Amino acid sequence: MNQGSLYLCATPIGNLEDITFRVLRTLKEVDLIAAEDTRNSIHLLTHFDIKTPMTSYHEYNRIEKAHQLIEKMQEGKNVALITDAGTPGISDPGEDLVRLCHEAGITVTSLPGACACVTALTVSGLPTRRFAFEAFLPQDKKEKRRVLEELKKETRTIILYEAPHRLLQTLSELLETLGDRKASVCRELTKKHETVFGTTLAGALEWYTENPPRGECVLVIEGKDLLEMKQEEAEKWTRMSVSEHVALYESEGKDHKEAMRLAAKDRGVGKREIYAALLKEKES
């Protein structure tokens, strides 16, 4: 028997008119629809008169249910995966089902459509060529701090998701860690009251302190300037003597020649200058 396939079907993030003809046809033709929240998705299916059977596939059953869905596809059934809004597999458990399908030799097809992170990026007014999508920041404080420290050095445009009740705390933490940067707060994307607030992290924090946010938010934040990073790096090395700089690399297991080469590279000078500086420090 021929195996079935998995279809990743993008659904609207707010405006029902954003669903594609291909997604509608597929949702009607497959044998089963796996939905993140069946109570939410039933409204979408009812609106478009789709009567395909539906089952739940969410964060808490993502592995066990994935194996059940794969068994159905191995029996020849076609399954469509939908999330509450947007493209399945982006910041949701769909990525696990896709991975397991690949391991089982099941064909996976993605039907493009709405995606909140790309929608926000394109209307943000910030650079779009290179971007880092972080989704929601971790809830664990230690893990969140680690991620924020990584983002501090990120040179690409940064995209984050956030719920309205956590927006002020997140803006405050971003401002404290990243410093004040250009940012766009995108709310209610594709809906009637869509807003794209181009400001800074400090400006957004001030505004939403006075005007409590409503609706899901996407934060688009400018990356760290490369020139600024190079200047900060150069200043760090100038605060350290050449011998301390070389010793730092030697403490990491590098031999003396390699340590000198790396120190020279950091300081933007030749190895001879490093050697001369070491001799001078030794004599003094």
C-alpha positions as CSV (number, residue, x, y, z in Angstrom):
1,M,0.0,0.0,0.0
2,N,1.3,3.5,-0.8
3,Q,2.1,5.7,2.2
4,G,0.2,8.8,2.9
5,S,1.7,12.3,3.3
6,L,1.9,15.1,5.8
7,Y,0.7,18.5,4.7
8,L,1.7,21.5,6.7
9,C,-1.2,24.0,6.1
10,A,-0.7,27.6,7.0
11,T,-3.8,29.2,8.4
12,P,-4.6,32.9,8.9
13,I,-3.1,34.9,11.8
14,G,-6.1,37.1,12.0
15,N,-7.8,37.8,8.6
16,L,-9.6,34.8,7.2
17,E,-9.1,36.1,3.7
18,D,-5.4,35.2,4.0
19,I,-6.0,31.5,3.6
20,T,-4.9,30.1,0.3
21,F,-7.0,28.1,-2.3
22,R,-4.5,25.3,-2.1
23,V,-4.8,25.0,1.7
24,L,-8.6,25.0,1.5
25,R,-8.5,22.3,-1.1
26,T,-6.1,20.2,0.9
27,L,-8.0,20.5,4.1
28,K,-11.1,19.1,2.3
29,E,-9.2,16.3,0.5
30,V,-7.1,14.8,3.3
31,D,-8.3,12.0,5.5
32,L,-7.5,13.7,8.8
33,I,-6.7,17.2,10.2
34,A,-4.3,17.4,13.2
35,A,-5.0,20.7,15.0
36,E,-3.2,22.4,17.8
37,D,-6.5,23.3,19.4
38,T,-9.6,21.7,18.0
39,R,-11.8,24.1,19.8
40,N,-10.2,27.0,18.0
41,S,-9.8,25.3,14.6
42,I,-13.4,24.2,14.4
43,H,-14.4,27.8,13.8
44,L,-12.1,28.0,10.8
45,L,-13.3,24.8,9.4
46,T,-16.9,25.7,9.9
47,H,-16.4,29.0,8.2
48,F,-15.1,27.4,5.1
49,D,-17.5,24.4,5.3
50,I,-14.8,21.8,5.8
51,K,-16.1,18.6,7.2
52,T,-12.8,16.6,7.4
53,P,-12.4,14.7,10.7
54,M,-10.1,16.4,13.2
55,T,-7.8,15.3,16.0
56,S,-5.7,17.2,18.5
57,Y,-2.0,17.5,18.2
58,H,-0.3,19.9,20.8
59,E,2.6,20.4,23.1
60,Y,1.5,17.9,25.7
61,N,0.9,14.9,23.3
62,R,3.4,15.8,20.5
63,I,5.5,12.6,20.7
64,E,2.9,10.0,21.5
65,K,0.4,11.4,19.1
66,A,3.0,11.9,16.4
67,H,3.6,8.1,16.3
68,Q,-0.1,7.5,16.0
69,L,-0.4,9.9,13.1
70,I,2.6,8.3,11.4
71,E,1.0,4.9,11.7
72,K,-2.1,6.3,9.9
73,M,0.1,7.8,7.2
74,Q,2.0,4.5,6.8
75,E,-1.4,2.9,6.3
76,G,-2.0,5.3,3.4
77,K,-3.9,8.1,5.1
78,N,-3.1,11.7,4.3
79,V,-2.9,14.1,7.2
80,A,-3.0,17.9,7.3
81,L,-1.4,19.7,10.2
82,I,-2.7,23.1,11.3
83,T,-1.8,25.4,14.2
84,D,-3.9,28.0,15.9
85,A,-2.6,30.6,13.5
86,G,0.2,30.8,11.0
87,T,2.6,28.2,9.6
88,P,2.9,24.9,11.4
89,G,6.4,24.1,12.7
90,I,7.2,27.7,13.5
91,S,7.4,28.0,17.3
92,D,5.0,25.0,17.9
93,P,5.2,21.2,18.3
94,G,4.8,20.6,14.6
95,E,8.6,20.5,14.2
96,D,8.6,17.2,16.2
97,L,6.1,15.6,13.9
98,V,8.0,16.8,10.8
99,R,11.2,15.3,12.2
100,L,9.6,12.0,13.0
101,C,8.0,11.8,9.6
102,H,11.4,12.3,7.9
103,E,12.8,9.5,10.1
104,A,9.9,7.2,9.1
105,G,10.2,8.0,5.4
106,I,6.9,9.9,5.2
107,T,6.7,12.7,2.6
108,V,6.2,16.1,4.1
109,T,4.8,19.0,2.0
110,S,4.5,22.6,3.2
111,L,1.7,24.8,1.9
112,P,2.9,28.4,2.3
113,G,0.8,31.1,3.8
114,A,0.5,33.5,6.8
115,C,3.5,33.7,9.2
116,A,3.5,36.3,11.9
117,C,7.3,36.7,12.2
118,V,7.8,37.4,8.5
119,T,4.7,39.6,8.3
120,A,6.1,41.7,11.2
121,L,9.6,41.9,9.8
122,T,8.4,43.2,6.4
123,V,6.3,46.0,7.9
124,S,8.8,46.9,10.7
125,G,10.9,49.4,8.7
126,L,14.1,47.6,10.0
127,P,16.6,45.7,7.9
128,T,15.2,42.5,6.4
129,R,18.1,40.8,4.7
130,R,19.4,39.1,7.8
131,F,17.3,38.3,10.8
132,A,17.3,36.1,13.9
133,F,13.9,34.6,15.0
134,E,13.9,33.8,18.7
135,A,10.1,33.2,19.1
136,F,9.1,33.5,22.8
137,L,11.8,34.1,25.4
138,P,12.2,31.2,27.9
139,Q,10.2,31.4,31.1
140,D,13.0,30.0,33.2
141,K,15.0,33.0,34.5
142,K,18.4,31.4,34.1
143,E,17.7,30.3,30.5
144,K,16.2,33.6,29.7
145,R,19.3,35.5,30.9
146,R,21.5,33.2,28.7
147,V,19.4,34.0,25.6
148,L,19.3,37.7,26.3
149,E,23.1,37.7,26.7
150,E,23.4,36.0,23.3
151,L,21.0,38.5,21.7
152,K,23.1,41.4,23.1
153,K,25.8,40.5,20.5
154,E,23.4,39.7,17.7
155,T,24.0,41.8,14.6
156,R,21.0,40.6,12.7
157,T,17.5,42.1,13.1
158,I,15.8,40.3,16.0
159,I,12.2,39.0,16.1
160,L,10.4,38.0,19.3
161,Y,6.9,36.9,20.1
162,E,5.2,38.1,23.3
163,A,1.9,38.0,25.0
164,P,0.4,41.3,26.1
165,H,0.5,40.6,29.8
166,R,4.3,40.0,29.7
167,L,5.2,42.8,27.2
168,L,6.3,45.4,29.8
169,Q,8.5,42.9,31.6
170,T,10.1,41.8,28.4
171,L,10.6,45.3,27.1
172,S,12.3,46.2,30.4
173,E,14.6,43.2,30.3
174,L,15.5,43.9,26.6
175,L,16.3,47.5,27.4
176,E,18.4,46.6,30.4
177,T,20.4,43.9,28.5
178,L,20.6,45.2,24.9
179,G,20.5,48.9,25.6
180,D,18.1,51.3,23.8
181,R,17.7,50.3,20.2
182,K,15.3,50.9,17.4
183,A,12.3,48.6,17.6
184,S,8.8,48.1,16.1
185,V,6.0,46.6,18.2
186,C,3.6,44.9,15.8
187,R,0.1,44.1,17.3
188,E,-3.0,42.4,15.9
189,L,-1.3,41.8,12.6
190,T,-3.8,41.4,9.6
191,K,-6.7,42.3,11.9
192,K,-8.9,45.4,11.9
193,H,-6.9,47.1,14.6
194,E,-3.4,46.2,13.4
195,T,-0.8,48.6,14.6
196,V,2.9,48.9,13.8
197,F,4.6,51.1,16.4
198,G,8.0,52.2,15.2
199,T,10.0,53.5,18.2
200,T,12.8,52.4,20.5
201,L,12.8,49.9,23.4
202,A,12.7,52.8,25.8
203,G,10.0,54.5,23.9
204,A,7.9,51.3,23.7
205,L,8.3,50.7,27.4
206,E,7.2,54.3,28.2
207,W,4.2,54.1,25.9
208,Y,2.9,50.7,27.0
209,T,3.4,51.6,30.7
210,E,0.8,54.3,30.1
211,N,-1.3,52.4,27.5
212,P,-1.6,48.7,28.5
213,P,-1.2,46.5,25.4
214,R,-3.9,44.3,24.0
215,G,-3.5,41.4,21.5
216,E,-0.5,39.2,20.7
217,C,2.7,41.2,19.9
218,V,5.7,40.7,17.6
219,L,8.8,42.7,18.6
220,V,11.2,43.5,15.8
221,I,14.5,44.9,17.2
222,E,17.6,46.2,15.4
223,G,20.7,44.2,15.7
224,K,24.0,45.4,17.2
225,D,26.1,47.6,15.0
226,L,29.2,45.7,13.7
227,L,31.4,48.8,14.0
228,E,30.3,49.3,17.6
229,M,31.1,45.6,18.3
230,K,34.6,46.0,16.8
231,Q,35.2,49.1,18.9
232,E,34.1,47.4,22.1
233,E,36.3,44.4,21.3
234,A,39.3,46.7,20.6
235,E,38.7,48.6,23.8
236,K,38.6,45.3,25.8
237,W,42.1,44.3,24.5
238,T,43.7,47.7,25.1
239,R,42.7,47.4,28.8
240,M,44.9,44.3,28.9
241,S,48.7,44.1,28.6
242,V,50.2,42.2,25.7
243,S,51.6,39.6,28.1
244,E,48.2,39.1,29.8
245,H,46.6,38.8,26.3
246,V,49.0,36.1,25.2
247,A,48.7,34.4,28.6
248,L,44.9,34.3,28.2
249,Y,45.2,32.1,25.1
250,E,48.0,30.0,26.6
251,S,45.6,29.3,29.5
252,E,43.2,27.9,26.9
253,G,45.8,25.4,25.8
254,K,47.3,27.3,22.9
255,D,51.1,27.1,22.4
256,H,53.1,30.3,22.7
257,K,53.3,31.0,18.9
258,E,49.6,30.4,18.4
259,A,48.8,32.6,21.4
260,M,50.9,35.4,19.9
261,R,49.2,35.0,16.5
262,L,45.7,35.3,18.0
263,A,46.7,38.2,20.2
264,A,48.1,40.0,17.1
265,K,44.9,39.3,15.2
266,D,42.7,40.7,18.1
267,R,44.8,43.9,18.2
268,G,45.1,44.3,14.5
269,V,48.9,44.3,14.5
270,G,51.6,41.9,13.2
271,K,53.2,39.2,15.3
272,R,56.5,41.1,15.3
273,E,54.8,43.9,17.2
274,I,53.5,41.5,19.8
275,Y,57.0,39.9,20.2
276,A,58.5,43.4,20.6
277,A,55.9,44.4,23.1
278,L,56.5,41.2,25.1
279,L,60.3,41.9,25.2
280,K,59.6,45.5,26.3
281,E,57.3,44.4,29.1
282,K,59.8,41.8,30.2
283,E,62.7,44.3,30.3
284,S,60.6,46.8,32.3
